[in-house]
Amino acid sequence: MQLEESSDAKKDASFICGVVEGFYGRPWTLDQRKDLFVKLQEWGMNSYLYAPKDDYKHRAYWRELYSVEEAEHLTLLITAAKECNITFIYALSPGLDITYSSSKEMVILKRKLDQVAQFGCTAFALLFDDIEAEMTESDKEAFQSFAQAQVSVTNEVYEHLNQPKEFLFCPTQYCASRAVPDVPNSEYLNTVGSKLAPGIDVMWTGPKVISRLITPASIDELTEVLRRKPVIWDNLHANDYDQKRIFLGPYTGRPSALLEKLKGVLTNPNCEYGANFVAIHTVAQWSKCSIEHAHDENQSSDAVSAVSADIKLEQESRNGRSDDEDVSLPMLVYHSRLALKKSLQLWLPEFKRTKSMWGPISKPHVNNVPPVTFNATGQSGVPCCSSGSLEEGGTSPGSAPMPTADHSSAEDANELASDATLTPCLVDGTESAGSSSMVSLDRVAECLEPMETVESTSSASSQAKNLDVEDVDDHDVKESPVKEEMPSAPEHEEGDIVMESERKEEEEDYQLSVDDLCLLCDLFYLPFEHGPQGMQLLQEFNWLKLNAHLVASNPFQPTAASSPEVKEWHERAQKFDAMSHALNKLFTRLTYINNRELLYELYPYVWDMRGVVALLNSYVKWLSFNQGSKQGFLSDEQEPWVFRGGLAADLQRLLPLESVNDLFLYKSPETPTRQVYTIRPYLASDERNVYQLCHRLHIARTGANFCDMEKIFHSYPNLLGDIHFGAFVTLSPEFCFVVEDDNSVVGFVAAAANAKDLQRQIRVAWVPEMQTKYPELFHGHSTEKSNIPEALKDLATKLQRLHTNDLPDALLTYHPSQLKMWLSDTVIDHSVSKRLLTCAVAALRAHGSSGCHVYDVDVCSMEFYSRLGFVELKNVTHDQDVMYFGRIF
């Protein structure tokens, strides 16, 4: 689809518009770049800047010439770009260790660019971003300033290359926040403006490295200093600083009035190539919008149309979209949500293209992007760069840092946070009392970059052996205390692997729609804002959480259950459940697409988001089933910092789990799987399935013959369930959860908020019932006990311990709650155990508990609980036969 150009754009054919590949991480492939060139041409864009940080000869080893194989690769790229009428701009970053006054260095620099010119390249760029603003002694003798040294080298190279039509320069002060002291008074920028050859264009990222808004006034100010229109290196969609985030929202925050004030715009998008369709296509739409409407768009009828379209699109996202309805604006007027809709309609066919993908899923990010620390004023410090390697370089315009926090500035951070909270409104329009736990990205954005955070989560690259989507298969250590293979579990067959011919993409129930893509983009929107449906998730859960007291049981108000407020709470809980199911549907449909390359890029993000929303949905159901919580959310506010992780992290932080962040660190599946596990509160109807699971897992653990054990337990079908689960579900059902797959219950967690009370109730109520149910196991003498099968003797001992063992006070001081958790080894999703535990911990935390313990841990389950953050409590008891594990939250 060729985008229509405005008359102004047609007049200014020199306007640079395209893509810069300038991120840290795995570079795009040759085929992906060729595909990009075709799309750029189709959408009326004209430029591609080659600056991948993982091409070490671009930056760290800039002096080295390309090898024969590398030269062939670059030649193919340059030729492919020319065939699509795309200007291939080769960028070199010599600033890490160049000696500006050395004639030898200049010879090497010219030789390197001459080599690239021989490949057919006619456009170049020199980048001096993220380097120390210091010179060697010889440079200080030759040049009056750092800026003059860079300008001298750049001008000389520019002349050596015969003044190319397109030559770009990236300054060290490439955004307003790095201009010293500010843009108008920066000696560096003023030197660049006055000394740099007029034919060289200067790159700029805006007010910050990643800019939420770039205003015409700021560009006017910069243009006066630089004495030329800048080229924007736009990092709005860059995601290499956070492995949890990907940005699928539309290009926004750049008024159309900028078009006449800029020399060009190059977007530096996500590391994942296939995920950049919307990012690049909406830039193309923006670049073609009409400048005439930009000057008075706030008063014009076109602006009124834009507002009307905005309202209509917002209603569509809330009430359900209709593809038959046409939301239109006057031609060549840019509106971000409308641009998104147009892009999604064109992106949908990309999911149906047949593209193969092999090997494990691994995100293209790197884990060692340099950190940025906070000083006392809240400003980020520019990291020092060494000349040793690429990884030690600082943040470039194409990449943001992975920071650490200076805890000495906590007071300043608290001050910032107090002015950076979102206050959702209740039904009557009043602000929520406890809504400060929701982070407002818009407010925080005024002070911090999106990558200036405290928490950092790094996910290791996955490895796998299968090539396609699997329903069930795993060769790794299972997330279960049961290490032996369950006898009742069938062997996996080839039918478990979804082959090309078996995909159901053409069937309506399995076919992605524009609505699905709209939800996808809203969940992974932009650095400074979530999409409408993403905000809806945040607001709905926050409202349900803050108003959980409405459904809390109150003996003094027996009619409260039928009140309008309670009815509203349950209606909104059902709405949240429907939103969770919509995400599950998107997740399932995504696994059936033919474009496996795109699946591999998007799958880790959607998998993680689906799990987080499902976890919150489980918690909402727990509140509903157990009549809410009266004291659950009176805990301290969240840490006063902008957190890493996007919408998924914002949702996680709404749970009362400030100190168990390790439970949110998941390793995504190594190959895409469409298996969905549902965690929900325990129901009375689950008893049979849970007891059967206990039965199967116990047999698998002992390694005994399945048929022999079935005969032994024939007379005691419920014994194992009664020992491990019965007391909890009978005396503390409100803290029990089950996890189920498509067929049955595959795991459970049972807990009690007050272990001491549970023990007392077991002695008073549960033990007498067990004595009646199993008299021969309770009251048997030594002569009679010989009639008990050997396999039951250990179980009989455990049964009798129910009323003989006392919990030590030292244990209950910091671990007052008790918990037990079992999970089938057929569960292949390594996050299920953590999510299941999270539900139980959130429920316990909501009732005031600060820690839990596991009683009578055996050798088989030690590793299981250790992976979930439990540690052995060695000094709480003198009984050498009993082992306790615990964790504090």
Buried (B, 14 or more C-beta within 10 A) or exposed (E): EEBEBBEBBEEEEEBBBBBBBBBBBBBBEEEBBBBBBEBBBBBBBBBBBBBBBBBBBBBBEBBEEBEEEBBEBBBBBBEBBBEBEBBBBBBBBBBBBBBBBBEEBBEBBBEBBEBBBEBBBBBBBBBBBBBBBEBBEEBBEBBEBBBBBBBBBBBBBBEEBEEBEBBBBBBBBBBBBBBEEEBEEBBBBBBBBEBBBEBBBBBBBBBBBBBBBBBBEBBEBBBEBBEBBBBBBBBBBBBBBBBBBBBBBBBBBBBBBBBBBBBBBBBBBBBBBBBBBBBBBBBBBBBBBBBBBBEEBEEBEBBEBBEEBBEBBEEBBEEEBEEEEEBEBEEBBBBBBBBBBBBBEBBBEBBEBEBEBEBBBBBBBBBEBBBBBBEEEBBBEBBEBEEEEBBBBBBBBBBBBBBBBBEEBBEBBEEBBEEBBBBBEBEEEEEBEBBBBBBBBEBBBEBBBBBBBBBBBEBEEBEBEBBBBBBBBBEEEBBBBBBBEBBEEEEBEEEBBBEEEEBBBEEEEBBBBBBBBBBBBBBBBBBBBBBBBBBBBBBBBBBBBBBBBBBBEBEEEEEBBEEEEBEBBBEBBEEBBEBBEBBBBBBBBBBBBBBBBBBBBBBBBBBBBBBBBBBBBBBBBBBBBBBBBBEBBEBEEBBBBBBBBBBBBBBBBBBBBBEBBEBBEBBBBBBBBBBBBBBBBBEEEBBEBBBBBBBBBBBBBBEBEEEEBBEBBEEBEBBBBBBBBBBBBBBBBBBBBBBBBEEEBBBBBBBBBBBBEBBEBBEEEBBEBBBEBBEBBBEBEEEEEEEBBEBBEEBBEBBBBBBEBEBBEEBBEBBBBBBBBBBBBBBBBBBBBBBBBBBBBBBBBBBBBBBBBBBBBEEBBBBBBEBBBBEBBEEBBEEEEBBBBBBBB
